[in-house]
Amino acid sequence: MQIGVIGLGTVGYGVVDILTKEKKRLEKLIGQEVVVKYGCSLDDVELPNGIIATKDYKEVINDKDIDVVVELIGGTTIAKKIILEALEAKKHVVTANKALIAHYGKEIYQCANENNCHILYEASVGGGIPVLVSQKESLVANNTKKITGILNGTTNFILTLMEKDNLDFNEALAIAESLGYVEANPALDLDGIDAAHKICILAQNGFNQFIDADKIQCNGIRSVTKKDMNYAMKFGYRIKLIAQAKKLDDGIGIDVSTSLVNKEMLVANVMDAYNVVEIDTDYLENVLYYGKGAGRYVTASAVVSDIIKTHQNDLWSHEYEDCQNVQPITKAKYYIRCSKPIDVDYIEYYSKQDDHIYFTKEMELEDLKPLLEQDSVYFKVHG
Ligand SMILES: NC(=O)c1ccc[n+]([C@@H]2O[C@H](COP(=O)([O-])OP(=O)(O)OC[C@H]3O[C@@H](n4cnc5c(N)ncnc54)[C@H](OP(=O)(O)O)[C@@H]3O)[C@@H](O)[C@H]2O)c1
């Protein structure tokens, strides 16, 4: 197996390192040589002996001996071009690129099918957590009913800091930034866009339907205050950025919402930069996947597994239908903080100075919105 790794940043270096260190064991596992032939980067890079450094990805793709092209550049322009060209050149492709798979999966899978090649993207969701392979292979007896996840480690880290150290949002964000946890474009993390890409991919796999990633509504964590954090804790909840997808009779309910999660639920106890995916199925019932969702070696672990998997002849099917009805999940219990009492059916009500706190009964958001003043804050409640 001859491999070309394109993009030698955080993850790319981890992949080259693991493949170098674990070479003998992996070769024994699949009964053939595992060779990283190229490392492709626009920068000058140092690579282990024997790996050809190139700045031109075409050199990798045009090499007839290359079996697997690994795209670890990120973004949706040049990365898409590389992947499509690699597939057209009959190379198997491995990527960690969630934005690309969420937005252009349909075109990429079609190209992979036409060229009889693997397109594997385990690292695009939950970093190293083997959840996509499980959906594709281990859950086939089941129909997926619902998928719930904490899919963005950065926001979970910020929310954990706010809770544990009683920090406000900006203080916690500054710490996350100083540790290099926040994407160059912070909106991807803070506004739930990254989590939306990941729930889109999980939902595609779980429901065998293409979901237009642009239609996924996101309500990120920027509006969470110390007050909300303290009220959530007082009533036995944690605030989490929850990505959810649910099979409806006539489509898919899917969204990313800052939510209060009952502390009794396993998902509420996922702290720091950890991720979790909970899949609700008909026969297996609930199954949880938990682990680190980012980091050099964590992510490279999933990429290397995918590379080795291209050794198998069986390709994953990507015969999905287009989902015609993508909508947010708006029927829910809600937490409301407002400055005046409102007329809403509630499970809990509490007031202190100018704060009126409601935990509503399950209701439609369109029935709640007319009751709220401009300064009201509302989040979904789970459990
Ligand atoms: N980091 C994680 O923990 C993590 C977790 C899950 C998934 N992912 C995904 O993994 C992918 C890679 O992420 P990363 O964190 O490793 O990114 P990164 O550190 O920014 O690395 C990307 C590398 O690609 C290089 N590059 C850009 N254009 C190129 C081109 N045309 N040819 C060759 N190299 C090029 C960049 O070089 P310059 O710096 O010179 O532009 C950079 O070194 C992304 O899709 C990301 O979403 C990352």
The ligand as a Tripos MOL2 file, in Angstrom:
@<TRIPOS>MOLECULE
LIG
   48    52     1     0     0
SMALL
NO_CHARGES

@<TRIPOS>ATOM
      1 N1         -6.7860   19.4450   14.3050 N.am      1 LIG1
      2 C1         -7.6950   18.5940   14.7430 C.2       1 LIG1
      3 O1         -7.7030   18.1890   15.9190 O.2       1 LIG1
      4 C2         -8.7630   18.0680   13.8010 C.ar      1 LIG1
      5 C3         -9.7680   17.2130   14.2990 C.ar      1 LIG1
      6 C4        -10.7040   16.6730   13.4230 C.ar      1 LIG1
      7 C5        -10.6570   17.0040   12.0830 C.ar      1 LIG1
      8 N2         -9.6900   17.8640   11.6350 N.ar      1 LIG1
      9 C6         -9.6850   18.2020   10.1950 C.3       1 LIG1
     10 O2         -8.4360   17.7650    9.6620 O.3       1 LIG1
     11 C7         -8.0620   18.6170    8.5830 C.3       1 LIG1
     12 C8         -6.6640   19.1530    8.8390 C.3       1 LIG1
     13 O3         -6.6730   19.8810   10.0520 O.3       1 LIG1
     14 P1         -5.3360   20.3850   10.7570 P.3       1 LIG1
     15 O4         -5.7400   20.8010   12.1310 O.co2     1 LIG1
     16 O5         -4.2520   19.4050   10.5930 O.co2     1 LIG1
     17 O6         -5.0390   21.7070    9.8930 O.3       1 LIG1
     18 P2         -3.6780   22.5260    9.7890 P.3       1 LIG1
     19 O7         -2.8640   22.3170   11.0030 O.co2     1 LIG1
     20 O8         -4.0640   23.9130    9.4060 O.co2     1 LIG1
     21 O9         -2.9490   21.8210    8.5720 O.3       1 LIG1
     22 C9         -3.3050   21.9830    7.2340 C.3       1 LIG1
     23 C10        -2.0270   21.9990    6.4370 C.3       1 LIG1
     24 O10        -2.3190   21.9470    5.0470 O.3       1 LIG1
     25 C11        -1.3970   22.8110    4.4000 C.3       1 LIG1
     26 N3         -1.8790   23.1830    3.0560 N.ar      1 LIG1
     27 C12        -2.7530   24.1380    2.6850 C.ar      1 LIG1
     28 N4         -2.9250   24.1300    1.3500 N.ar      1 LIG1
     29 C13        -2.1400   23.1620    0.8590 C.ar      1 LIG1
     30 C14        -1.8740   22.6590   -0.4560 C.ar      1 LIG1
     31 N5         -2.4550   23.1680   -1.5230 N.pl3     1 LIG1
     32 N6         -0.9980   21.6430   -0.5790 N.ar      1 LIG1
     33 C15        -0.3850   21.1150    0.4920 C.ar      1 LIG1
     34 N7         -0.5910   21.5390    1.7610 N.ar      1 LIG1
     35 C16        -1.4610   22.5550    1.9410 C.ar      1 LIG1
     36 C17        -1.3030   23.9860    5.3300 C.3       1 LIG1
     37 O11        -0.1540   24.7390    5.0800 O.3       1 LIG1
     38 P3         -0.1470   26.3160    5.4750 P.3       1 LIG1
     39 O12        -0.2030   26.3610    6.9620 O.co2     1 LIG1
     40 O13         1.1480   26.7760    4.9060 O.co2     1 LIG1
     41 O14        -1.3450   26.9340    4.8020 O.co2     1 LIG1
     42 C18        -1.2110   23.2890    6.6780 C.3       1 LIG1
     43 O15         0.1040   22.9150    7.0030 O.3       1 LIG1
     44 C19        -9.1560   19.6970    8.4950 C.3       1 LIG1
     45 O16       -10.1200   19.3180    7.5530 O.3       1 LIG1
     46 C20        -9.7770   19.6820    9.8930 C.3       1 LIG1
     47 O17       -11.1000   20.1200    9.9110 O.3       1 LIG1
     48 C21        -8.7510   18.4060   12.4520 C.ar      1 LIG1
@<TRIPOS>BOND
     1     1     2 1
     2     2     3 2
     3     2     4 1
     4     4     5 ar
     5     4    48 ar
     6     5     6 ar
     7     6     7 ar
     8     7     8 ar
     9     8     9 1
    10     8    48 ar
    11     9    10 1
    12     9    46 1
    13    10    11 1
    14    11    12 1
    15    11    44 1
    16    12    13 1
    17    13    14 1
    18    14    15 2
    19    14    16 1
    20    14    17 1
    21    17    18 1
    22    18    19 2
    23    18    20 1
    24    18    21 1
    25    21    22 1
    26    22    23 1
    27    23    24 1
    28    23    42 1
    29    24    25 1
    30    25    26 1
    31    25    36 1
    32    26    27 ar
    33    26    35 ar
    34    27    28 ar
    35    28    29 ar
    36    29    30 ar
    37    29    35 ar
    38    30    31 1
    39    30    32 ar
    40    32    33 ar
    41    33    34 ar
    42    34    35 ar
    43    36    37 1
    44    36    42 1
    45    37    38 1
    46    38    39 2
    47    38    40 1
    48    38    41 1
    49    42    43 1
    50    44    45 1
    51    44    46 1
    52    46    47 1
@<TRIPOS>SUBSTRUCTURE
     1 LIG1         1 GROUP 0 **** ****
